């Protein structure tokens, strides 16, 4: 039995190595760090479905947009600054995009030029109406990558649109879960303002900042929330809403003893103080540069007809629609002689011929930085301002229209008077009085009767 036991032990230990066990078969040779496959951090993986849904939806929407533009084809005959261009993608850099590209190329030249008269636009438009963060990023990307300003603007918008989708996913996931967050990110691609998310517009950048600022507030990261609200104030005037939300959340946190003990005082107080500084600083700089403290608001109101009327115009629209009137001035497209302003290509490296296509003179619509051309008379500048808003131009009293100022039938003055007559008629009807005809019609009736 001892022999059998010894044989068993001997057989079991036969062939065993003398040293430590060799595990070379189970170990893989170490890889060079430059040949390793890139892997996503674990925290980024939940965002992939939301970003994929957003990207696919945006691509479908862009394809439909391009197809409709090519099918209509009218963009080729439009002004290259106001929705026109040689290719469909040129449309993505028009209107506000033109101003952003001009700021990115030339910077600002603040001024507040009065046009005179009592029309809808009494101040010459200036580039300081557009906030500096987005054009600064365009210029930075262009200098870094070598892309033209147009391509850099599109790149900034596309990248930050995905940052915005990720921020919306993060916010909604905190409230309703990952599935709802994915749906919300997809809905961003079909929101009413989604058409400019992949254009030379600052909306994508603003939504990205706003979404992550809200996430910072919800997770009580007060320093980040304050800095993001400060940054948003350098991007768009609508940041006032975000600044108010961050400030109100910080104030509520400070007012509650329990949250004050949990989060302290410094963080919420910092967010509340820092949040409005970006917006206030830019508005103050515009006032200082132009020599008029309220220059930014004057420019918005009298140069672009943008102001808050506490719902008066909306009430007027609803009241007039009730009696069948819907031909408002901003519903009309400009059908007069086409101007030839300096389009976005004049500032872009990839279109060197665009500057030659836009000669200076009465047909050129100057940006705030451009003072090299001849000074225009007040009536020509007024015509340019109306054209920039897509409105038909009307001659000034006492002056005959020039060749580039021929008034269109049913111009701005005609519609303004018609609207005024309708408002007066409604007031008479409400008061139970008979509606008097306009003075011109009364005079005409008196002439015929005589």
Helices and strands as residue ranges (DSSP letters): H 2-13, H 42-45, H 48-72, G 74-77, G 88-93, H 96-106, G 127-129, H 132-145, H 149-176, H 178-188, G 194-196, H 203-218, H 222-232, H 239-255, H 257-263, H 266-274, H 277-290, H 295-303, H 312-321, G 329-331, G 344-347, H 354-357, H 378-388, H 412-431, H 439-449
